[in-house]
Amino acid sequence: AEFNDFEFISLSASQEMIAEVDCHNIDDTHGSVNIVFEEAVNRKEVKKMFPLSSLLVVDGSIFGSCDFVNSTSNGYLLVESAYATSQDQVTVKGEISTILDFFSQLSMSYA
């Protein structure tokens, strides 16, 4: 099997650039994360910022609770799409994951 590089995107690493984070369950397995930045976002950079199949990490202790994140733990989203919804807002959609799910899928791709 071909193995693609994977990336972790931690919103806490960019917290000074982020005004607000909100996440919503779309259904039982998928969710979305809306990220409002302090400044305008270059729409062409969004797909580079949140590459497909990367793991978006939302730190609940920094950004607070929302649908699949609570204030004592991280929420994880396996990125399926990312797009700018306004000049300063990006929506990332994907599969709600756990860190264990992510690594088990990663190890299966080596088989």
matplotlib code that plots the C-alpha trace (Angstrom):
import matplotlib.pyplot as plt

x = [0.0, 1.2, 1.7, 1.0, 2.7, 0.4, 0.2, -1.1, -2.5, -2.8, -4.9, -3.3, 0.0, -1.7, -3.9, -2.7, -4.0, -7.4, -10.3, -12.9, -13.3, -16.6, -17.3, -20.5, -21.5, -22.8, -23.9, -22.7, -19.3, -18.6, -18.2, -17.1, -14.8, -15.4, -12.2, -12.4, -9.0, -7.9, -7.0, -8.1, -7.0, -5.6, -8.1, -5.4, -3.6, -6.5, -5.9, -2.2, -3.1, -5.5, -4.4, -6.7, -6.3, -4.4, -5.5, -6.9, -6.4, -8.7, -7.5, -10.6, -8.7, -7.8, -10.9, -13.6, -16.2, -18.2, -20.0, -17.1, -14.6, -14.8, -12.8, -10.6, -9.6, -8.8, -11.1, -9.8, -11.1, -9.7, -9.7, -11.9, -12.4, -11.4, -12.6, -12.8, -16.4, -15.5, -12.4, -11.4, -13.2, -12.4, -14.6, -13.0, -15.1, -14.2, -14.5, -14.6, -11.7, -9.7, -6.0, -6.2, -8.5, -6.0, -3.0, -4.8, -5.7, -2.1, -0.8, -3.3, -2.0, 1.4, -0.1]
y = [0.0, 3.5, 5.5, 9.2, 11.7, 12.7, 15.9, 17.1, 20.6, 21.9, 25.0, 25.8, 26.4, 29.3, 30.5, 34.1, 34.3, 32.8, 34.9, 32.0, 28.3, 26.5, 22.9, 21.1, 17.5, 17.0, 13.4, 10.5, 10.3, 13.7, 17.2, 20.7, 23.2, 27.0, 29.0, 32.8, 34.4, 37.8, 38.9, 38.1, 34.7, 34.2, 31.9, 30.3, 29.2, 27.5, 24.1, 24.3, 25.2, 22.3, 19.5, 16.6, 13.6, 15.7, 15.5, 18.7, 19.0, 21.3, 21.9, 22.1, 23.7, 26.7, 27.0, 25.6, 23.0, 22.5, 19.5, 16.9, 18.8, 19.2, 21.5, 18.7, 17.0, 17.5, 17.0, 15.4, 15.8, 14.0, 16.7, 16.0, 19.6, 23.1, 26.4, 30.1, 31.1, 34.8, 36.9, 35.9, 32.6, 29.0, 25.9, 22.5, 19.4, 15.8, 12.6, 12.9, 10.8, 9.9, 9.7, 5.9, 5.7, 7.8, 5.7, 2.4, 3.7, 4.8, 1.3, -0.4, 1.7, -0.1, -3.5]
z = [0.0, -0.7, 2.4, 2.3, 4.7, 7.5, 9.4, 12.7, 12.7, 16.2, 16.6, 20.0, 18.1, 16.3, 19.2, 19.0, 15.4, 16.3, 17.6, 18.0, 17.4, 17.2, 16.3, 15.4, 14.8, 11.3, 12.0, 14.2, 12.6, 10.9, 12.2, 11.3, 12.9, 12.2, 12.9, 13.0, 12.6, 14.0, 10.4, 6.9, 5.5, 2.0, 0.4, -1.7, 1.5, 3.2, 1.5, 2.5, 6.0, 6.4, 3.9, 3.2, 5.5, 8.1, 11.7, 13.1, 16.8, 18.8, 22.4, 24.6, 27.5, 25.3, 23.0, 25.3, 24.8, 21.6, 20.2, 20.0, 22.2, 26.0, 28.2, 29.6, 26.4, 22.7, 19.8, 16.6, 13.0, 10.0, 7.4, 4.3, 3.2, 4.1, 2.6, 3.5, 4.3, 4.7, 4.7, 8.2, 8.7, 7.6, 7.9, 8.1, 7.7, 8.2, 10.2, 14.0, 15.2, 18.3, 18.4, 18.7, 15.6, 13.7, 14.6, 13.9, 10.4, 10.0, 10.9, 8.5, 5.6, 6.1, 5.6]

ax = plt.figure().add_subplot(projection="3d")
ax.plot(x, y, z, "-o")
ax.set_aspect("equal")
plt.show()
